[in-house]
Amino acid sequence: MTSSYNYTVELKQIIFNEHINTLAPTVIYEEGDDYKNDKGAIITIPLHEGTSPNFEALSKFMNSQKFMSIEENIFGYSIKTKKLPE
């Protein structure tokens, strides 16, 4: 993914030629935004150079919603995750 989630025509063609799938988020998480639960939405968190996410607020947000992994959402895979520290 690019930090802006925009792909040039040239990059799209290269990706297509290499048979690579790309995803673009439905929602870009911003602290303080009023997130509406949209079933199947792909939410991304800006973690590229120059960002400084508030992990406390992010944890609060993640605990306030039911989330599933990209693998489960798109491909139907069932995965288990473990958060550390517990």
SVG drawing of the C-alpha trace seen along z (x, -y; Angstrom):
<svg xmlns="http://www.w3.org/2000/svg" viewBox="-23 -14 32 35">
<polyline fill="none" stroke="black" stroke-width="0.4" points="0.0,0.0 1.1,-3.5 0.7,-6.1 -2.0,-8.0 -3.7,-4.8 -3.5,-6.2 -1.9,-4.2 -0.6,-5.7 -1.7,-4.3 1.9,-3.0 1.9,-1.3 -1.5,0.2 -0.3,1.7 2.9,3.2 0.8,4.7 -1.6,6.1 1.2,7.6 2.7,9.3 -0.7,10.7 -0.7,8.9 -3.9,8.0 -4.2,4.7 -6.6,3.5 -7.7,0.0 -9.4,-0.8 -13.0,-1.7 -12.2,-3.9 -9.0,-5.5 -9.0,-5.6 -8.5,-9.1 -8.5,-9.5 -11.7,-11.3 -13.7,-10.4 -17.2,-9.0 -16.9,-5.6 -20.1,-4.1 -20.0,-0.3 -20.1,0.7 -20.2,4.5 -17.3,5.6 -15.5,2.3 -11.7,2.4 -10.3,0.0 -6.7,-1.1 -4.6,-2.9 -1.9,-5.3 1.4,-3.9 3.7,-5.3 6.7,-7.6 5.6,-10.9 2.7,-9.5 2.4,-9.2 -0.7,-7.2 -2.2,-7.3 -2.0,-3.7 -4.2,-4.1 -7.0,-5.6 -6.5,-3.0 -6.8,-0.2 -10.0,-1.8 -11.4,-1.9 -10.4,1.7 -12.1,2.9 -15.3,1.0 -16.0,2.8 -16.1,6.4 -13.3,6.9 -12.2,9.7 -9.0,10.1 -8.7,9.3 -8.1,13.1 -11.4,13.9 -13.3,11.0 -12.2,11.7 -11.2,15.3 -13.3,16.9 -10.2,18.1 -10.5,18.5 -7.4,17.4 -6.6,17.0 -4.8,14.1 -3.2,13.6 -2.6,10.1 0.5,9.5 0.7,8.4 -2.6,9.9"/>
</svg>
